[in-house]
Amino acid sequence: MTSRVPTVEDLRVKLCYICREEELYDDRSDPPTPWTHPCKCTLVAHEACLLKWIQTSQGTSARAAVNSLKCPQCGAQYELESKHPVLLKFLATGNKALQQLGRLFTLFGVATFVGVVSSGVYIIMTGYGAWALKKFIGKEMFDLLLTADPANWPYAAYFNLPLMSISLVLSRLQNTSSIPAIIPILLLWPPSPPVKVRQQLLQEYWTNPSNARRLAMSALPAPAIAWPPSPFAVGLFFIPLARNLYRILYAKLALWVLGAKAASLLPSSAMRMRRNVANVRRNGNGGHEEREQQQQQQHAGQGHQNQQGEGVRQVVWQWNIFPLMVRIRANVGEVIQQEGDNNDNAPNGNAQQAQELNGPVVADPNANNANGPEEGNPAVAAAVIEAAEQQIEVNTTSLGRQIGGALLIPAISSWMGSILLRLSWHSGLLRDFLAIKHTPMASGGGTGGGWWNIGSWSSMMGGNAGGVPGGMLLFPSLPPPPLGQWSYSSWEGLTPWDQVKLALKLTLQSAWGGTRTWAESDPVWWRNSIGLGLFVVAKDCLQLLHLWLTKRELETRRVKNRDFAGVDVDELDLIPSWSDRT
Amino acid sequence: MASISSRRLAKELTEIKLEGCPVGIKLVKADDLETWWFTIEVMGDSLYQGEAFTLQFRFDSSYPISAPAVQFVVTDGRQAPIHPHVYSNGHICASILGNEWSPVLSVVAVCVTLQSMLGSCKKKERPVDNDRYVRHAPENPKKTRFHYDDDTV
């Protein structure tokens, strides 16, 4: 008796720690429910309750499953006994493994699909980017920076090229003008060095002492300031400056041609519209207060367009329906800037429209009579322009047109650039302005009096055509060497003064002219930029002309008046004087 | 199995009524076996001196195999305590209400645990992600998967 240990069956009262049911030893349920004491402390439970608890917990989280397998009081591990043959273990493991494999396969399949699709898109975009760059900076420069073989490309190209189409489209959607679209190209590519293959060729040629000496000699007389300016300078300063100037001028031109404000012609006018809707609502009814409001708005340089009535506003919203999303964020900064630009345009239309809205009121002290000569009634003119815009704009709202236009920008630039090149055959001034240096004919070695002679390397090296021997044409397709230390073998041969001059010249050149690779190649990008600018101007003028013609068509519309030929005279109620006359 | 839950709840309720709750805990209402309300106060020296909070228990038919849904009541002028594990919508991030629940625990045991959780609080502040959680929180705190990372408070 001494070593006998009691079991759960020997308890007088059994209390299930799970369901809290009690059972007295002499009051067993019928049929008897099995009890269990699974741990080292005093807790006991119905076996069914405990199994249910364990089973439920195993279905939730891993941690809950672990917790459920030990006693909540003493922490002893429960031991489960079951029919758990090797086969079951094997099947369970196999099932788990298959499940994992399935999951992996799903993941892999999705990843493959996404990968294939996105790499397809990537390849197309990269291809487009390469094409666009080649169009824009010209084949020579392209061959120098990238070459047609992607194996030579620097790593950055694999990011920059595909992003080009995106940046083109985005900047197109943000701005009605296409000029800013090329800024990314100008800023992105100049710093990139020539690809290695080219670099090597150049190096081999220019490390030859005799060639190097020629370089140092010919480099000396070059002017300190290069033309054209570096792509950096153009992209950062010239284009934004030119764009803003152009906008102001164009707005003035449009005002003069059309005789009143044409809402859609001013960039980012839609934005101002939106901002001013609130003002219009507040000013809903005419009156003195409203005029005051407008005068305030004049000072702010805005609020002149919203007075043209609901119709215009709707038109403009429609016009900008696609860029809307992009614009909302992108244009906030620009609007503020634009407000200043349009300040000088504001007073005319504004004051007059105020008058119009207020009905026949005494002359507004702000009314300003500096309108165009044909502007008899500005409000009528504005209404006609509005109608004309409505008529034209029907075709211009498609997203396809915007994106297609954006993607064609490089081709247009290149096309315009080649037109400029062709024109420059006839004008030395244009040739100088475009800094045309290299021609396809130069490789023919033509040393006659043709214009292309001026454009050979000699002019790149500082404009003294005579100073460069014909040997320079040995590598007609190579631009001059980047000035590394290896090309200065004749540096010691120079006088100290010349050394200082050369150093100064190089410093200035790199600041103004950018890297030598760009500064000394045929600046295709430069004439393409100019060409694109001209294209935009031409396009805008065409649009203005279209608008003006439409407006005139609307204004001159008359319904043709006919007599009553063919109508029985007796059916007409005619004035007495008519019968008198006959 | 539904009978297990109701039998056990009935039994717990009888015990509470018979023996009373521990100090600071009062049964407010237990009209049915689905929703019970208690008030708890932290006894002794604590940051919550003089404050009383209302605690709501909701039981489903799988109690006590699964934990009750416990939260502080934040309606009718009642407030949840400001505590790093208590969200302003009354939800409580406590492991014993989640994956450390055990059927050996009872309603009173949960009340006592939460009382001591408040009592040991050293700084009155909301959980760091309170606003984000409250915005997206499900109605039932049991549907939230809390991460019980801090066992010290």
Interface residues (C-beta under 8 A of the other chain):
Chain A: Y17 I18 C19 R20 E21 L43 C49 K52 W53 T56 T60 S61 R63 A64 N67 S68 P72 Q73
Chain B: M1 I4 R7 R8 K11 E12 S62 P64 I65 S66 N99 E100 W101 S102 P103 V104 L105
